[in-house]
Structures are given as C-alpha cells and as structure tokens.
C-alpha cells in the first residue's frame, strides 16, 4: 500500500514539474533544449526508480514451493513441486488422477516438504453378469465396486432389461442376472 502511495505521489510531482517546464518553454524558447534535457533526465530517473519499486513488490510475493513424492495407483507417479499449503488431492490432480482400481478413500492431508505418499490399489475380485446386458460374462472388478459399475462395464442393460433397484457392493465370485421386463415383452 505504501509503495502504491509513493508511486502516485511520484507521478503527481513529475506531472507538476512537466507542466511547469512546458509552460516555461513557451515563454523562454532559447532554453528549450536545456529544459527538455532536464525533463528527459528526470523522467528517466523516476521511471528507473519506479521500476525498481515494482520489482521489489513482485519479488516479495514469491510463492513458496515444496517437493512431494507420490507413487502407486496414480497415472503419473513421481516427485512434484507444489505450492506450500496444498493438500493430497491437489497432488493427485498434478499426477493426472487415480488409476483404475485405486483406493480413493484417503484422507486429504496438508502436504509437507519431503513427504512421500503411496496410493494403494483395491483388491481384485471376479464377478459374473448374465441376462439382459449387452455384453454378458465374467469381469475383473475391484473391492467396493457396485452392481451399477458392473452393468456399465458389461455395456449397459438392453432395452428389455430391468435395472436393479439397489446398488449392492460386489464380492468375489458373485453372479448377477438382469431380468427381462415382462411389460416390454407384452408390447411386441
């Protein structure tokens, strides 16, 4: 704030000096070249001083960065430079997000310089879906996936199928059958 006031005052004083010099120029043309040289020198000096003040202000607002490592179930593991005060989800976003099967139930910690994080994978399970889905069969899924995730992986429900009312969590070895809508069959 103080630098802004200084800058405004400098411009105001410089404007006054320039006006005085221009006014004097018309009444004393013989000193024109001397006065112009003085004005140019004053302007150049003040511009340099103001530029130095602006550089000081810019440099005082530098953002502090920290170095943090992330590995495991992220798309681009590695060491990242990130602004101090950021959180784990900001780092995951820098690492291009989670990979398929990543355990996304993690605490969003504030990051500290030198920290290392390993994002773990969920357990792999195998489930089967049959009936009115576009691609029935056995699918590799992950612990905490749900029936709707399985239906999406199987290409969705056919126009004759009935979507389950509840979205159950999947368990290894489960089989699901998507039933045909009896009302759809009557209309054909």
N, C-alpha and C positions, 0 to 999 in steps of 0.2 A: 504494500500500500504506500509506504514511504517512497519507494522508487518511482511509482506512478506519479505521485505529487511532485517529486523532483523533476520528472520528465515534463510535466505540464508547465511548471514554473520556468524551466529552461526554454521551452518553446515560446512562452509568453514574453520573456525577456528578449529572446532572439528576434521575435516579431517586432517588438518596440524599437530595437536597435536598427533593424532593417528599414522600418518606416522612417525613422529619423534620418538615416543615411540617404534614402530615396528623396525625401523632402529637401535635404541639403544639396543633393545633386543638382536639382533644378535651379537653385539659387547660386551655386558655385560650380559651374561646369568645368573650370580649369582643374579642380581637384578630383574630377570624376575617376580617373584611373587609380589614384591613391586610395580613394574611398572604396572602390569596387574590390581592390586587392585586399583591403582590411576586412570587408564583409565576407569575401570568399574564405579568408583565413579563419575568421570567427566561426562561420558556418561549418567549415571542415573540422575544426577543433571540437565544436559541440557535437557534431554527428559522431565523431570517433568516441567521445566520452559517453554519449547515449548508447552507442552500440556496445561498449564495454559493460555498461549497466545492464543492458538487455541480456548479454551473455552470462553475467553473474546470476541473474534471475533464473534463466533457463537451467544453468548448471546446478542451482540449489534445489531443483525439483527432480533430480535424477531418481529413477525407480530402482530400488534395491532388489536384486535377484538372488535366488538361492538355487542350488543344484540338488536334484532329487532323482533317484533311480526307480523305475517301475519295470516289472517283469511278470511273466506268467501269461494269463489269459487276456492279454490286451493285443490289439492288432499291430502296434509298433513299439515293442519294448525298448527301453534304453534309458540313458541319462538325459534329463531335461533341465534347462534353465527356465525358471518360472518366477514370477513376481512374489516377493515375500508377502505373506498374508493370504495366499491362495489355499485351496483345500484339495483333498484327494480327487474328487470328481473333476476338478479343473485339470489336474494332471492326467487323468484317464482320457479326457477330451483331447488333450495335446497328443496323447498316444493313439489317437484315432478311434478310441472307444473299445468296448469289450469284444472279445471273440465269442463265437457260438459256444455255448456251454459254460461260460464264465459264471462264477458265483457273484451275483450282483448285490447280494445282501451284505454290504460292508459299511462300516462307519466312515463318515465323511470328515476325516481328521484334518486339522490345520497342518500344513506342511512345514517342516524344519529343514534347514540346510544339512545335507548329507544323509537324509533318511532314505531307506530302501523299502519298497512295497512289492509283495508278490500277490497277484490276484490269482486265486485258485479256481480250478475247474470243478464243476459239479460232477457227481458220479454218473457214469453212463448206464442207461437201462435200455432194454429192448421190449417193445410193445407191439401188438398186432391190432390192426383195424380192418374190419370186413363190412360187407353190406353196401349201402348206398353212399359210397365215397368214390371220387374219380379215380384214385389210384390205391386200391386196397393192398394190404401187405404188411410185412414186418418193418418196423422203423427203429433206428437208433435215436433215442431221446435222452434227456438229462433229468436227473433228480430235480423235483419241484416244477417240472413241466406239467401242463394240464391237458385235459382232453381236447380243448379247443386248439391248442398248439399242435396236437397230433392230427386233428382234422385238417388244419391248414397245410401241414406237411404232406398229407395224403391228397392234396389238390382241392379240398373242399367237398361239401356234400353235393350229390347230384340233385337235379330238380325234383326228384321223387323222395329224397331223404328227409328225415325229421332231425333237426338239431337237438341234441340233448339239452334238457332244462338246466342241469347243473354242470359246472366245470370242475370235475374231480381232478385231484392230483394223481399223476401216473405212478405206478410201481412196476418194478421189473417183472416181466412175464405176463402182464395183464393183456387181456383180449377185449376188444370193444366191437360191438356190432351196431351199425347205424341202420335203423329200421326204415322200411318204406312207408310213406304216408298213405294210409288206406283211402283217404279222401281224394288224393291225386289220382289214384288208380280208377276210381268210380267215374271221373270226368272224361276218361279217354275211351 
